[in-house]
Amino acid sequence: MEKLEHAIARLELRLGELNTFKLVKRFNLDEWLFSTDKSTWKTIHIGEKWTTQSFPCYFKKEFSIPEEFKGLPVRLQIWVEGEGIVYINDKPVGGLDPNHREFRLLDSASGGEKFSILIEAVPRGPFGSYVADPHLAQSRLVSIDESVESAIFDIYAVLDAAKNLSDENELKEILVEALDNALSLVVFPSETESYLTSVTENPFGSRMVFRVWNPPVPKGDFVSPEETRKSLVSAQKKLQELLEEIKDQYPPVGNITLTGHSHIDLAWLWPMAETRRKIRRTSSSVISLMNKYSDFKYNQSSAQIYAFLKEDEPYLYEKAKERIKAGQWEPIGGMWVESDCNLTSGESLVRQMLYAQKFFEKEFGRRCSVAWLPDAFGFTWTLPQLFKKAGIDYFLTTKINWNETNKFPYDLFYWQGLDGTRIIAHSFLNPGQGYNGNIQALDILGTWKNYRQKAVFPDTLLSFGFGDGGGGPTLEMLEMYQRFKEFPGFPRLKMGSIEEFFARVPKDNLPVWDGELYLELHRGTYTTQSRMKKSNRKVEHTLYTAEVLASINYLLTGKYPQDILTTGWHKLLRNQFHDILPGSSIKEVYQDALRELKEVEDSADEIIRDSLKSIATRVKADREGFIIFNPSSFPRALEYIIEDDTDAVELPDGKVIKTQVTSGGKRLVYSPEVKVPPMGYVVLYKSEKTSSSNKTITSGNVLENNLVRVEIGEDGTILSYYDKVNGREVFTSRGNQLWAYSDRPRNWDAWDIAADYEKYGEEIRDVEYIKILEEGPARGVIEVKKRYRNSSIIQRYVLYKDSPKLDIETIIDWHDRRILVKALFPFDVRSSYATYEIAYGHIQRPTHKNTSWDSAKFEVPGHRWVDISEGNYGVSILNDGKYGYSANESTIGLSLLRSPIYPDFFADEGEQSFVYSILPHRNDWREGTVYEAISLNTPLVGIPLSDAGGKDNLEKSFLEIDARNIVTGAFKKAEDDGSLVLRLCELYGYRGKAKIKFGFDVKKAVETNLLEDELTPIDVNSNEIEVSFKPYEVKTIKLVI
């Protein structure tokens, strides 16, 4: 008896041969015109190279349908060995890629119809791969016998099912027997010459016939025997009858909701300019398929993708809108892009949703209720609250199935956020290509088998379509849907809406996951491309300051630069895409991203300056000086760098502050006793008075003030950090040890850190020099320069008067590959967990490795601070642009850089600078860590002040909050009216009320959701409101002024 595997192999070979005979007629289209600029054209022939360094390139041809095709359907088969988009008679009809090479021209030709074809192409593959010598590989008209094509699809579906069923499943043998019975009706052609010609269309046969020592040469044109074609249709009929009988015995079991999809990475192994072309290609393919298949459903996330399509191809955009209205095309996600969800700040996540939901509502008349994030590298614990308050009740990802150590326990569950908010989450595990699924037996059977909540809800999702580099579904996938949707023994398939799928999910009996969705993989993405991460952090905070000042200026002038700020946010948000911000893209992506972020920073800085000038003209200053503004919602110690040589400044009350010359030749104004009011300003006059102090903070290798004493060792580390107030050492041994680790993960170079990386480390101890840079009364600075192989690291230890915090300003000039650099801090603190800032919240993670879940978190994401505390004492590490941390018992690690070689060989090459700080404190991180981290990242801003002659006070606050656990996340103009919007965040886990006092007239206050929809009125009394907060709650308040 023939083994099943042998029978299947035999049937596969026969199917490959039969596929040849769907072709009825072929006609080569030669002599195209080729151009790189659409102005100068040259002739190019089939088989000719078109290599060029300038792209996109263009192919065009005009032709008439040959008379021999009269009465036949006609298709264009074209391949140029590079991605492209095809225009037929000036209309985009589809993308051109390895999976989309055929385009329907006519259902029935009359002969003589004229066509004009234009192809825009690039010499790159779908995943950005370089094509060295692309050719015009194929260009022909064909006529396909569609009844035979249908029969081939039927046969293939049954064969695919049999191939993927387990040998233990009796249905496998039954399907093979049905195929044999049906194919016994097929009349295979045999005439020698015509058969030899047919082999040219058969890849299976070609491998046998044309790879011998002296292969035969076909003669004459290809002929598809009519007898063979008719017998194939008869075989199809027989097979369908047999399948109906089999279905009676083996009915479908379970349900899968299908959604067409194309995961279009906004940038990755290609730059964003190429993504814009991918969007056009994919969209045109989808719309063409919708014209043929009325039951085809497709989803596309990311408002940015739609905005690009609207700008680049308005015709396609309008066609997409028509399909959205008809219910075939589903806008999904509710975010500007599928962003990173570990490193993105709380306010940036809010804006991802705010701008996207507003866009979808304006353009399509609807908002999204499902967050679609199949590929982001983990999900912060605060997302459920933010999603819910942005009108998003459901969440889909597939990425948590990528865990390399522990299998995530649920596929359908409630995800509970830090504040207690719950949303329904779903994940599917497709053993094929994950979210880039196919409608084939492997994906269908595997996805259903892997789904674990069948008893709760007997339905799961499966998205299908080529993706990552776009492309989307194919005709073959949709034909397979017709065969598999009610296939014996398989789950039923039904095209459906993702939002409708989630709406059907029962709300009871779902398991609950309370915590972050930590991905046990891709931990290197918290650190790779550190310039990008630093720029992201800086722009996030600069936009915050710009909006605060623009809002205050709006109160004064009625003018607000909304378009400029919105454009800035859009640029930031798109560069927070989950392959850009995490550092997993090619170098061109970061060249573009850093340029765009610098544009945003510059425009925000201009808004800050202009707003300060406007405020300054209204201040009743009577001489030259400076106006210093605090954008934070809490008072800040005066710290500001003056660009000129002002020797001293004077407060309006006569207090004189001596400036200190910095190592850069500027002047530091620093006075911890002087507080700049929250969201307010102080005026400093230039002073001729003198104020001197002989006390300096620096002595030899020691920095000391009234609170701490820090000694720098000969190796450049912190030999001693003594807390005078609490009478204890901060470290158990040397602090700020710099370690270099060989960084060679087994896979995903830019993405991953090997679990055993610590085995391959060495401390960086080659000190070139240690010297004093500043030794004034305001601060002391000691500089250390170290070398490591071909790279150098300069660190400046900075201690300010009356502060326990030590800043470590770092400049790295890096020229080594595949190295991970960490700073290690062995604190003298006992705790089984460390606390990390996350987006609008914090999270505690273990410092031990008790379980596999604990051990897997050997590198974790955090934002501006991490803290380790025991009962009444602790230490925080702050930073202005780092995100990767480790905690091993009492040693905290801060990852400073990685230098992988793929996909950007030069990642982190060259110079970069950043600051991190050590902050000892009483009790836990609530004793000042949050305020200090905000202050480090959001500096005071100011401008010179002349004799303004205005009427406003020399010191003023525009907003005061009486609760230290509440901080502002945003203060901006409303999106849709003239109100102002204030975002407030409870960060300590306290329940209670907060009073907010405004330094301007407020007529009305109302709580809104994140989309600024009004919810609940708030009483206003004398420009003051009182707001209740639950632990970790984010609240948005609209102020009518």
N, C-alpha and C positions, 0 to 999 in steps of 0.2 A: 504493500500500500504506500502511495506517495506521501511523503511528509507534507504537512500543511505549509511549512516555510518554503519548501520547494515548489509547491503548487502556486503559492503567491508570487514567487519570483518568476515562474513561467508566465503567469497571467500578466504581470507587469510588463514583461517583454512584448507580449502580444498586444497589449493596450498601446504601447509606444508605436508599434507598427500600424495599428488601426488608426491612430490619430492622424497619420499621414493623409488618409483618404477623405477627410473632411474638405481638403483643398480641391476646388474645382478648376480654378484658373489663376494664373499669375502673370504679371507683366512688370518688368523692371522700369523704374523711373530714374533715368540717369541725367547727367548734366544739370546739376543744381548750381545756383549762384551762392557764393560765400563772402561774408564781410565781417569785419571787426567793429565797424562804426556805422553801418547802414548807408554809407555814402559811396564807398568804393567797393565794387563787387568783382569777383573773379569766378571762373567756372571751376567746379569741383566734381569729380566723377566717383561712382561707387568704388569703394576700396581705397580711395585716396586719403592721405593724412590731412588733418586740418590744425595741427598743433599751433598754439599761439599762447603768448604770455599775457595777452590783453583779452579780457573777456568781461561780459558775455559776448559771444559770437552769434552770427546770424546765417541761416540757410533759407533760401527762398526758391520757389519753383512755381511756374504756371503751366497747366496742362489741361487737356481734354480727355474725357473718359473714352477709351477705345471702343469702337463699335462691337468688338467681339464680346464685350461685357453686357450687351443689351439683354434686358430681362433678368439680370443677375444682381444680387447684392454686391456692393463693392466696399472694400476696406483698404486703408492705407497702412502698410507695415513699414515702419521707419526706425532706424537705430543709428545714432551718431557716436556712440560710446562715451556719452557724457550726459549729465542731467539737462533737461530743457523743458520748454513749454511749446506746444504746437498751436498755431493759429490757422484756421481754415476759413478762407474768405473773410479775413480780418477779425474773426471771432475766436477767442481762446477756447479750445475744446478739450485740453487735457495735458497733464504733465507727461514728460518723456523720461523714462528711467528703466532700469532692467526689468521692472514688473509692469510697465505701461508702455507698450510699443506699437499698439494697434489702434486705429481710429476709424470709426464707421463714416463712410462718405455718403452712400446711397443704399436704400432698402431694395430698390429695383432700378437699374440703370436704363436709360433710353439710348445712351451712346451719344457722345459729343458734349456732355455737360462740362462746363469749364470750372476749374478750381485754381485757387491761389493759396499756396502753402507758405507760411513763415514759421521758422523754428528759431527760438532763442535758446542757446545752449552754452554750457560751461564745460571745460575739460576736467571734470571732477565727478566722482561717484557719489551716491546718496549719503555716504558717511564722510564726505569731504576728502576721500582718497584721491591722490594725484594720478591723473591719467597721462602718461608720458607721450604717447603717440596715438591720439584718438583718430579714428577713421570714419568716413561715411560708410558704415558697415553694411547697411541694408536699406533699400528704398524700392518699394514695389507696390503695385496694386494687386489685390487678391480677391477672389470670390470664394466664400466659404458656404458649403452645404450645411445650413443651420440645423436641419433635421439630423444629420450625421453628427454634428457638433453636440447636439443635445444628447444623442445616444452615448457618445464618448463620455460626457459628463456623468451620465447615469452609471456607466460601467466603472468609471474611476471612483465614484463615491462608494460603491459596494466594495470594490477592491481595497480602498483606503480603510474602510470600516473593518474588513476582515484582517487586514495587516496589523491594526492597532488593538484589536481585542486580544485578551490574554489567551494562551493556549488552553487554559482550563475552562474557558467560556465556550459552551457547546455551540453558541451562535456563530462562532468563527468558522467552523467546519460547514455549517449549513449555508453560510454566505458564499463560501468557496464553491460548494456544489452548485449553488444557483448560478454563479458566474459561468461555471463550466457548461451547464445546461444551456444557458443563453448563448454563449459564444460558439457553441457547436453549430448554430445556425448561420454563422458568418462564413461567406465565401471569400477566402483570401486569394488575391490575384497571384499569378505565377509566371506569366509570359516574361521571358528573360529580359529583353531590352526595356520594356516599360517598367518592370520591377526594379531594374538598375536605376532608372530615372527617379522612381519613387523614393529610393533610399536617400536621395539628396535632401528630402524633407523629414527624414526619420533619424534623430540623433542616435537611437539604439543601433539601427542598421549601419549608420555611417561609421560608427566605431569599429564594426566588424569588417566592413567592405573596403573602406578607404584608408585603412592603416596597415595595409600589407606591403610587402616589398615593392610590388609593381601593381598599384591599384587600377581597376578597370575605369574606363572613361565613359560616362553616360552619353547617349546620343538621343537627340530629339527632345521634345518638350514633355513635361510631366502630364500624365493622363490619370485621372481618378476613375477607376472602373465603376460604371453605374450599377453593375451587379453587386459589387462589394458594398456600395453605399446603401442599396435597398436591403441587403441582408443585415446590415448593421441596424437599420431601423426595425427590422423584424426581431432582431436579438434584443433590442431595447424593450419592445412590447412584451416579449417573453419574460424578461428580467423584471419588469414592473409587475406582471402578474404573480411571479414567484414572491416578490417582496410583499405584496399584499397578503399572501397566504402566511408568510413568515411573521408579519406584523400581528396577525391574529393570535399567534402563539407567543410572540415576544413583543408586547406593546411597549411604547415609549415609557420611560420611567424618569420622573423629575422634570425640572424646567430650567432653562437658561435663557435669560433675556440678553439679546444681542444688541450691540450698538456699534455702528461703524465709527472708526476713529483714525486719526493720524496724529501721533505724538510728534509735534514739530518743535524740537529744541530751538529756543530763540537764538541761541548761539552755542556752539560746542566745538566740533571738529571743523567748523566753518565759521566765518564772520557773520555778523548780523545782516550785512548787505546781501549775502547769499540766502539767508533765511527769508528775507522779503521775497526773493524769487521762488523759494520753496513753497511759500504760502500761496502764491499765484498758481504754481503748478498743481499743487494738491487740490486747491479749491476748484480749479477748472475740471480736474478729473472727477471729483465728487459730483459736481453739477451735471456732467455728462452722464454719469451712471444713474443719477436720479431721473434723468429724462427717459431712461430705459426701464428702470426698476422702481415702480411706484411704491412698493413696500419697503424700500431701502431707507433705513434711519441712520443718521450720522450725527456725531457730536463733535464740537470743537470748543476748546477752552480758550481763555486769555483774551481780554479786551484789546491788548496790544496787537495781537494777530489781526483782529478785525480792523483796527485803526490803520495798520499798515496796508491791508487789502483795500480799504476805502480810498487811501491816498494813491496807491500804486496801480490799481486796476478797478476803476469805478464800475465798469460793466459787470465784472464778476461779483463785486460787492452787492450790487442791486439784485443779481440773480440769487445770491446767497440769502438776501433778505426775503425774497419771494419764497424760497424753500423754508425759511424759518417760519414765515407766516402760515405756510401750508402744513407745518408740523413734521416735515421730513428732516430738517436740519435743526439741531438743538444746541443753542449757546449754553455753555456749562462752566462751572468753576467759580464764578463770582469774584475773580481776582484779576488784576491787571496782567500778571503773568503767573505761570506755575512757579512761584518763588521758592527760594530756600526758606525753610521754616525753623532753622536752628539759630542762624546768625542775624537774621533780619530783626530790627527793633520792633517793639510793640506798636509804635506809631506808624512805622512803615507797613506793618501788616494791616493796620487799620486803613491806611491809604490804598493798599492793594485792593481792598474790598470796596472802599468808598468810591474811588474813581471808576472801578470796573462796573459796579452795580449801577452807578449813574449813567455810564456809557450804555450798558445793555438796556436800561430803561428808556433812554432817549432814542436809541437807534432801533430797538426791536420791541419796545413797549412791554418789557418784562424784566424781572430780576431773576437771579439764579438762586436756587435753594440748596444746591449740592456743591460742596467744595471738591474739585476734581484735581487730585495731586498724586498721580500714580507713581511718580519717579523721584520725588524729593527725598532727601537723605535723612529722614527723621522729623519728628513733629513736636514742637514745644508744648508744654503742659497748659499754657494759657489759651491755646487756640480755640477750644470749645466755646468759651465765653465770647471771644471776638467774633467767631463765626455766627453764633446765635444772635448777637447784637447787630450783625450786618445782614440779617435775614436769611442766613444759611443754616439749615437744620440738619444737614446730612453731610457725610464726609466719605470719600473713597480714596484709597491708596492701594497699591500692590507692593510697595517697597518693603514693608515690614516682613514680608515673606522672604526677603533676602538675608535675614539674620544668619550669621555663620556659626553661631554657637547654640542658641536656644530658639526653639520653634515657638513663634507667637501663638498663644492658645486659641484665639478666636478668629472667625471670618466675618461674623455679624454680631455687633455688640454695641453697647452704650460706651462712648468715650466720655469720661467725667473729667472736667478741667479743674484747675487749681482752686477756683472759687466755688466748685460744686455744680457748675452748668454741665448738662449732658446733651450730647448729640448722638445720633445713630451713625455708626461707622461700618463700612463694609470693605472687605478685601477679597480678591479672588486669586487663586494660585494656578496659573495656566502653565503646564510643563513645556509648552511650545516656546513662544517668544513673549510670554507675559502679557503686558498690556498691548503689545503689537501682535495681537492674535491672528489666527487664520481660521476659517470655517473648514476645518478638517477633523478627522477622527481623533488625532492626538490631542488637540486642544479641547475638543468637546468632551471626550471621555475623561481626560485628565483633570479638567477644571471641575467637572461634576464629582469625580472621585475625591478630590482634595477638599471639597466644600464640607465643613464640619457642622454647620447649623441646620442641616436638612430637616431635622425633627421640629425645629422652631419655625422655619420658613423654607419650603421646598423650591426655592428659586434662587439663582445666583446670577451675577452679571458676567459677561465676557465681551470685551472690546476687540474688534478685529480691524486689521488694516496695517499696511507697512508704515513704520514710524521711526521715531528719533530724528531721522533726516527727512521726515515727511513721506509723501507718496500716497498713503491712504489705501482704502479698499480697492479691489480689482474686480473685473467682470467675472473672473473665475471664482472668487469668493462668493459673489452673489448667486452664481449658478449653483455652487455647492450648498448654499442655504436652501435653495428650492429642493434639493435632494435629501438633506439631512434634517429638515425641520420636523418631520414625523417619521424618523427612521427607526426600524425595529430595534428594541433593546437600548436605544440611546435616549438621553433626556430630550424633551421637546424643546425646539428652538423657536423663539419669537422675537422679531425686531421690536424694539420698544424704546420708550423714553426713559432716561435715567431717573429723572425726577418722579415719573410715575412709578418706576420700580421701587424707589425708596418710600413713596407714599403708601405702597401696599405692605410694607414690612410691618409686622405686628409690633405693637409698642410694649407688650408684656413678655416676660420670661426671657428677655435678652440678658446675657452676662454683662458685667460692668468692668471696664478697665479704668482704674483711677490712677493716673500718672502720665508722664510723658510717653510718647511712642519713640523710644530710643532705637535707632538702627544699629545693630551689631556689625557694622561694616562702614567703610568710607569715613573713618575717623580722621584721616588726614585732611579732609576738606574743611576742618575748622581752622587750618593753618596755611595751607598752600596758597600761593599768590598773596602774600601778606600786604603788598602795596595796595592791592584791590580792596582788601578788608579794611585797611586803615583809611583809605579814601571813602569807602562806604560809610564808616563810622563818622568821619568828619563831616561829610555832606548831610547825613541825617541830623546832626546837631546844629549845623550851620543853617539848614532850612528851618529848624525849630526857632532859632534866634531871629531869623529873618521874618518869620510869620509873627512872632511876638511883637517885634518893633514895627512891622508894617501895620499890625492891628492898632497899636497905640497911635501911630501916625494917622490911621484911618479915623480914629476918634477925634483927632485934631483938625484934619483937612477934608475928610470924606473921600479920600483917594486911597486905592488899594491895588497893588500890582498883581491881580489875581491870575491873569494869563501867564505872566512870567513865572509865578510860583507854581502854577499847575504844570507848565511845561517842565520846570525843574523836577517836580515830583515824578512826572512820567519818565523822565530820563533815569532818575534814580531807581524807580521801581522796575523798569525793564532790565537794568543791570543787577538786580537782585534775583534774576532767574536762577534756577537751581543748578545750572552748570557754569554760570558766570561768577557769582559771588563766592561759591565754594572753591573755586580755583581749578576746575577740571576742564578748562578749554584751552584752545591753541593761543599762541602769543598774540596773533592779530586781534583776537577778541579783547584782550586786555589793553592793547594799544587803543582800540576804539573806546572801551569802557572808561579808561582813565582820562581820555580826552573829554568824553561827555561829562564825567563827574567833575572835572575841573571847570567846565563851562557852567555847571550848576553852582559850584562853589563861588565862582566869580560873580555870577548874577545875584546870588544870595548876599554876598558881601556888599555888592553895590546897593541892594535894598537896605541893608543894615546901615551903611553910611548915609544914604539919602534920608532915611527915617531919623537917624540921630541928628542930622543937620536940621531937619524940620522941628524936632523937639527942642534943640538947642536955641533956635531963634525965638522961642517962647519963654525962655528962662530969663529971669531978671538979674543977669550977671552984669557986673560993672567993671570987670577987667578980664584980661586974658587968663585962660586956664584950660581945663579939660572937663568934659562931661563923661562920666563913667556909668554905664548901664549894666544892670544885673538882670538877665533874662529868666533866671530861675524863680521858683515860687517860694523861696525861703531866703532870709538874709545871708549875705556872703561877706567874708572878710575882704578888705580892699587889697587887690593884687592886680597890677596893671603895668604893662611895659610902655614907656614913653619913647618915641622915636627921636626926640631932640635931646639937647643937653641940659634940660631943666634940672637945677641942683636940688631944689626943694619945692614942695607944694604945700598949700595951706587950705584947710577946711574953712567954710564960712564962719565957724565959731572961733577961728584963730589958731586952731591946733596945727602945728607945723610937722610935716613928714619929710624927713631927709630921703632923697632918692639914693639908690645904690647903683653904681656902674656895674653892668653885667659884663661877662666875658666876651659878649658880642659887641660891646661898645654902646649899648643902649642903656636906658635908665629904668630901674625897677622901683615902682611905688608899692610899698607893702606895709600894711598896718593891720594886724589881726584885731585890734581894738575898734577899728572903724568898720562899721557894717554898711554895705550897700543894700538898700531896702529891696524887698522882693518885687520883681517886675517893676523896677524903679531905678532912679539914678541919684547920684550925688555930683556936686560940682566941686572941683579942685581948682584953686587959683595958683598960678605961678607965684612963688614967694622969694623975696630977697632975704627973709629971716633965716637964721641958722638954727640947726638942731643937730647935735652931735652925740655920738655914743662911742666910747672906746671899747665896748664889749663886742667881740667877734665870735662867730659860731665855729670857726675853723681853727684848729691847732694841730699842726703836723698832719697825721693821718686820721685825726679825730674830728667829728662833727658833734657839737654839743649845744643844747639849749637847756632851758629850765625843766623840760619834760623828759628828754631822752639823751643818751650818749651813744654815739655810733662810731665804732673803730673799724677802719678798713685795713685788712691784712696785706702782707706783701704780695700775696697771690691775687689781689684785687677783689676778693670776696669780703663779706661782712664778718669780721672776726668776733665782734661783740655788738649787740644792740640791746642796751640796758634801758628798761622802762623805769625811770626814777619815781614816777607817781605810784606805780604798783609794786615797785621793789623787786623786779624779776627780769631775767634775760628773756628775750623774744625767741631766740634759737637754741636748739640743743647742741648744734655745731655750726660750722661756717654757713652763713646765709648768702643767697644769690650765687650759688655755684652754677657755672655755665657748663653744660654737657653737650657733646656732639655724638650723635648716634648714627651708625650705618643704617641707612633708610632704604631697605630693599624688600618691599612687600611682595608676596607671591603673585599678586595680580593688581591691576588698577593702580598704576604707579602714583598718579597725582591724588588719588582718592584714599588710599589705604595706608595704615601704619601696622606693621607686623606686631603680633601680640608679644613676641619675645624681643622686641627692640632693645630693651634695657640690657640684654646680655652683650650688646655690641657697642657700648658707649665708652667714651673717654672724656675726662674733665678738661676743659680749656683753661690751662694754667700758665701759658706763655705770656708773661706780662712784659710789655715794651716799656711802659713808664707809668708812674703814679705821680700826680702833681696837683697842687692847689690852684683852682681857677678863680674862686671868689672867697673872700674872707671878711665880708662886711657885717654890719649889725643886723641886716634884714635876712640874709641867708648865707650859708656857706656851701661851696661847691668843690668837690674833689673829683678829678678826672683820672680814669684808668683806661689804658689802651692795651688790648690783648691781641694776639695773633693766633690764628688756627690755619695751618697749612697755607693756602693761598688767599686767605680772607683775614679781615681785621674787624675788631669790635671795640668801639669806644663807649664807655659808660661814665656818666657824670652823676655822682651821688649828691643830691641836693637836699639840705635841711633848712627849713625856715624857722624863724623866731616863733616861739610859743606854739609850735606844732609838733605832735608826735610822729607825723607822717614823713617818710623818707621817699623822695622821688628818685627814680633811676632813669635818667634820660639816656637813650641808647641810639647809637648810630652804627649800623653794620654795613660794611662793604664786602659783599659776599661773592666768591669766585670758586666755589666747590660744588660738585654734583652729588646728589643722593645722600644728603645729610639732613638729619633732624636736629635742631638746636633747641634746648630747653634750659630754663632757669629753674633751679631747685631751691626750695625753702624748707629746711627741717625745723619746724616750729616746736617750741616747748609747750605744746597744748595736747591734751588727750581728748579725742572725740572719735566716735565711730562713724561720723558723717561730716561732710563738708557742705556748705551752702553756696549756691551759685546764682548769680542774677540771670534771669531769662527775660523774654519779652514781656514787659509789664508784670513782672513777678519774680519769684525765686523758687529754687528747688533744692532739696537735700538729697545727696547721693552718698553711698557708703565709701568709707576710707579703707574698708577691709575687703577680703575676697572669700567670704563665707560660702557663697553659692556660685554656680556658673553664671547666674544673672549678674552678680556683683563683679565677678572677675572680668566679664565681658566689657564692663565700663572702665577699662584701663585708660581711656582717653575720652573726654566728654566736652560738650560745648557749654560755654557760658558767655556772658556779655561783659559788663564793665567791672565786675568784681567777683571774687570768690572769698569765702571766709571759713575759718575753722575756729571754733570756740568751745571751751569747757564751761563749767558752771558760771563763773564770774569774770572770765577773761577770754580774750580771743585776739586773732590777728586777721586782717583782710589784705588781699592783694588787689590793687586797682590797676586799670590800664586804659589806654586811649585808642586801642585798635587791635587787640588780640582776642581770640575766641576759643583756643584749645587749652584744656587743663587736664591735669592728672592729680590723683590723690592716693597716696600709699601710706596708710597709717597717719603719721603726723607730718609727712612731707608733701607739700603741695608743689606741683610742677606747672610752669607756664610755658607753653610752646611758642617759640619766637619766630622760627622760620622752617620751611622745608624746601628742598631743592630737587624735586623729581625731574625726570627727563622726558616723560610722556604725559600729556600730549604737547607740552611746551618744554622743550629741552632747556630753556634758559629761565625757568621759573625761579623767582626770588634772586636772580643774578643782579649784582650791582648794589647801589647804595639805597638804604631805607632807614627811616628814623621813627622812633616811638618812645613812649614813656610808660613805665609801670611803677607802682608805688607800694610801699609796705606801711600798713596802718595798724598799730596795736591799739587796743581799746578795752575798756571795762565791759563786762557782761558779753553780749553778742553783737552781731552786725548792726543791730538797730541803734547802736550808740554812735552814729555818725557816718557809717560806711556809705550809705546811700547818698547822702549829701556830698560827701567828698568825691565819690565817683562821678556824680553829675557835674560837680565843679571842675574836675579834671578834664572832662569832655566838653563842657560848655563854658568857655572862659568869659569873663567880663569883657565888654566891648566899649569902646570910647572913641571920641574924636576931639581935636583941639576946639576950644571955645573962645570966642572973642566977646567984646562988649555987646551983648545981645539986645539989651534994653527991653526984654519981654516982661511979662507979668507973673509967670509961674514961679513957684518956690525953687530954691536951690537944691532941695532934696525932696523927692516925691516917690510914692509907691502907687502903682496902678492896681495892685492886687495883693491881698494878704490872706493867708490861711492860718487858722489857729490850731490846726492839728498837724503835728510833725510827721505823721504817717501818710499824709496826703500830699502828692506832688502833681504838678501839671504835666500832661503829655503833649498838649497843644493849646495854642491860643491863636485863633485865626478867624478870618471872615467866613461866614456861611457860604455854602456852594450856591444856593438858590435864592437868597434874599440878602438884605443889608444888615442882618444881625451878625453878632460875633458868636463864635463857638469856643467853649472852654472844655478841654478834656482833663479829667481828674482821675487819679489812680491811687487806690489804697494798696500800699506796698508792704506793710508790716504784718498783715493777718489780723488786724484789729477790727472789731465791730463797734460802731458808734456814729457820732455826728461831727460834722465840721462846719465851722462858720467861715464864709468867704466874704471879705469886704473889698469893694471895688473903689478905686480912686477916680471914678467917672460915674455919670448918671446912667442908671439902668431902669428902664421903664417896666420891663417884664422879663421873667426867666422861666424856662421850661426845660425839663429833662427830655432828651431825645435818644434815639438809638445811634449807632455809629454812622448811619446813613443820613442823619440829621432830620429824621421824621419825628415830629413832635409827639411826646407821650404824656407827660404829667406836669402840670403847672407847679412852679415853686414860688412861694411868697417872697416878695422883695420888701425889705424894711430899711429905709435910709441907706440905699445902695448896698445892702448886705443880705445874704441868703444863708440858710442853714440846710445842709444836705446830709442825709443818712447814708452810711456805707456798710456793706457787708465785707467780710474779709476778702481781700484781693479783688475787689470790684472796680471795674473801669466805668466811669460815668461821663456822659457828654451832656453839656448844658448849653442851651442857646440863650443868648442875651440880646434882648431888643433894646437898642440904645436911642 
